[in-house]
Amino acid sequence: MTIQLNELTLEQLTELRLSIDKEIASRKTNEANALVQLVQQRAAQLGVSVEDLLSIASKKGGQFKPTGVAKYANPSNPADTWTGKGRKPLWFIAALEEGKSAEELEIR
């Protein structure tokens, strides 16, 4: 399947980009989860805990936390997105102050 990007409207390109970003995030999460299972299996075979392995690899230890999938989009620039976690972007705050609801800013 070949997509002729020069034949798409800006709106179609933006929607395509958001779809691609979602798919990439989903695949990263799936692959990270598969890696976690593989590490857990191998650690069990060696008789060590995953926590021990992580403490060796990093001073912090901890777990892999993939980047979240975008939940909200800037109405004036849909390519500008936010996952809904962490600090609210200025465009999100401004939209709320203009009377928009968070639901209106959600990516559908």
C-alpha positions as a Markdown table, in Angstrom:
| # | Residue | x | y | z |
|---|---|---|---|---|
| 1 | Met | 0.0 | 0.0 | 0.0 |
| 2 | Thr | 1.5 | 3.3 | -1.1 |
| 3 | Ile | 0.1 | 6.6 | 0.3 |
| 4 | Gln | 0.6 | 9.7 | -1.8 |
| 5 | Leu | 1.1 | 12.3 | 0.9 |
| 6 | Asn | 1.1 | 15.2 | -1.5 |
| 7 | Glu | -2.5 | 14.3 | -2.4 |
| 8 | Leu | -3.8 | 14.5 | 1.2 |
| 9 | Thr | -5.2 | 17.6 | 2.9 |
| 10 | Leu | -3.6 | 19.1 | 5.9 |
| 11 | Glu | -6.4 | 17.7 | 8.0 |
| 12 | Gln | -5.9 | 14.2 | 6.6 |
| 13 | Leu | -2.2 | 14.4 | 7.2 |
| 14 | Thr | -2.7 | 15.4 | 10.8 |
| 15 | Glu | -5.2 | 12.6 | 11.3 |
| 16 | Leu | -2.7 | 10.1 | 9.7 |
| 17 | Arg | 0.1 | 11.4 | 11.9 |
| 18 | Leu | -2.0 | 11.0 | 15.1 |
| 19 | Ser | -2.9 | 7.4 | 14.0 |
| 20 | Ile | 0.7 | 6.6 | 13.3 |
| 21 | Asp | 1.8 | 8.1 | 16.7 |
| 22 | Lys | -0.9 | 5.9 | 18.5 |
| 23 | Glu | 0.2 | 2.8 | 16.6 |
| 24 | Ile | 3.9 | 3.4 | 17.3 |
| 25 | Ala | 3.1 | 3.9 | 21.0 |
| 26 | Ser | 1.0 | 0.7 | 21.1 |
| 27 | Arg | 3.7 | -1.3 | 19.4 |
| 28 | Lys | 6.4 | 0.0 | 21.7 |
| 29 | Thr | 4.3 | -0.9 | 24.7 |
| 30 | Asn | 3.6 | -4.4 | 23.3 |
| 31 | Glu | 7.3 | -5.0 | 22.6 |
| 32 | Ala | 8.3 | -3.7 | 26.0 |
| 33 | Asn | 5.9 | -6.0 | 27.7 |
| 34 | Ala | 7.3 | -9.0 | 25.7 |
| 35 | Leu | 10.8 | -8.0 | 26.7 |
| 36 | Val | 9.7 | -7.8 | 30.4 |
| 37 | Gln | 8.3 | -11.3 | 30.1 |
| 38 | Leu | 11.5 | -12.6 | 28.5 |
| 39 | Val | 13.7 | -11.0 | 31.2 |
| 40 | Gln | 11.5 | -12.4 | 33.9 |
| 41 | Gln | 11.7 | -15.9 | 32.4 |
| 42 | Arg | 15.5 | -15.7 | 31.9 |
| 43 | Ala | 16.0 | -14.3 | 35.5 |
| 44 | Ala | 14.0 | -17.2 | 36.9 |
| 45 | Gln | 16.1 | -19.7 | 34.9 |
| 46 | Leu | 19.2 | -18.1 | 36.5 |
| 47 | Gly | 17.7 | -18.0 | 39.9 |
| 48 | Val | 17.9 | -14.2 | 40.4 |
| 49 | Ser | 15.1 | -11.6 | 40.7 |
| 50 | Val | 14.4 | -9.0 | 38.1 |
| 51 | Glu | 14.9 | -6.4 | 40.8 |
| 52 | Asp | 18.5 | -7.7 | 41.3 |
| 53 | Leu | 19.1 | -7.4 | 37.6 |
| 54 | Leu | 17.7 | -3.9 | 37.5 |
| 55 | Ser | 19.8 | -2.8 | 40.5 |
| 56 | Ile | 22.9 | -4.0 | 38.7 |
| 57 | Ala | 21.9 | -2.2 | 35.5 |
| 58 | Ser | 20.9 | 1.1 | 37.2 |
| 59 | Lys | 21.3 | 2.8 | 40.5 |
| 60 | Lys | 17.6 | 3.6 | 40.5 |
| 61 | Gly | 16.3 | 0.2 | 39.5 |
| 62 | Gly | 12.7 | 0.6 | 38.6 |
| 63 | Gln | 10.6 | -0.4 | 35.7 |
| 64 | Phe | 10.3 | 0.5 | 32.1 |
| 65 | Lys | 7.5 | 3.0 | 31.6 |
| 66 | Pro | 6.6 | 3.6 | 28.0 |
| 67 | Thr | 5.5 | 7.0 | 26.7 |
| 68 | Gly | 1.8 | 7.5 | 27.0 |
| 69 | Val | -0.6 | 7.7 | 24.0 |
| 70 | Ala | -1.9 | 11.2 | 23.2 |
| 71 | Lys | -5.3 | 11.8 | 24.7 |
| 72 | Tyr | -5.8 | 15.5 | 23.9 |
| 73 | Ala | -5.1 | 17.6 | 20.9 |
| 74 | Asn | -4.7 | 21.4 | 20.5 |
| 75 | Pro | -7.7 | 22.6 | 18.5 |
| 76 | Ser | -5.6 | 25.2 | 16.7 |
| 77 | Asn | -2.8 | 22.7 | 15.9 |
| 78 | Pro | -3.9 | 19.0 | 16.2 |
| 79 | Ala | -0.4 | 17.8 | 15.8 |
| 80 | Asp | 0.3 | 19.4 | 19.3 |
| 81 | Thr | -0.9 | 16.7 | 21.7 |
| 82 | Trp | -0.8 | 15.8 | 25.4 |
| 83 | Thr | -1.2 | 12.4 | 27.1 |
| 84 | Gly | -3.2 | 13.9 | 30.1 |
| 85 | Lys | -0.3 | 13.1 | 32.4 |
| 86 | Gly | 2.1 | 15.5 | 33.9 |
| 87 | Arg | 2.0 | 19.3 | 33.7 |
| 88 | Lys | -0.8 | 20.7 | 31.6 |
| 89 | Pro | 0.4 | 22.4 | 28.4 |
| 90 | Leu | -0.3 | 26.1 | 28.0 |
| 91 | Trp | -2.6 | 25.5 | 25.0 |
| 92 | Phe | -4.7 | 23.1 | 27.1 |
| 93 | Ile | -5.0 | 25.7 | 30.0 |
| 94 | Ala | -5.9 | 28.5 | 27.5 |
| 95 | Ala | -8.6 | 26.3 | 25.9 |
| 96 | Leu | -10.2 | 25.6 | 29.3 |
| 97 | Glu | -10.1 | 29.3 | 30.1 |
| 98 | Glu | -11.9 | 30.0 | 26.8 |
| 99 | Gly | -14.7 | 27.8 | 28.0 |
| 100 | Lys | -13.9 | 24.5 | 26.3 |
| 101 | Ser | -14.2 | 21.3 | 28.3 |
| 102 | Ala | -11.5 | 18.7 | 28.5 |
| 103 | Glu | -13.9 | 16.3 | 26.7 |
| 104 | Glu | -14.0 | 18.7 | 23.7 |
| 105 | Leu | -10.2 | 18.5 | 23.4 |
| 106 | Glu | -10.0 | 14.7 | 23.5 |
| 107 | Ile | -8.7 | 12.9 | 20.4 |
| 108 | Arg | -11.5 | 10.7 | 19.0 |
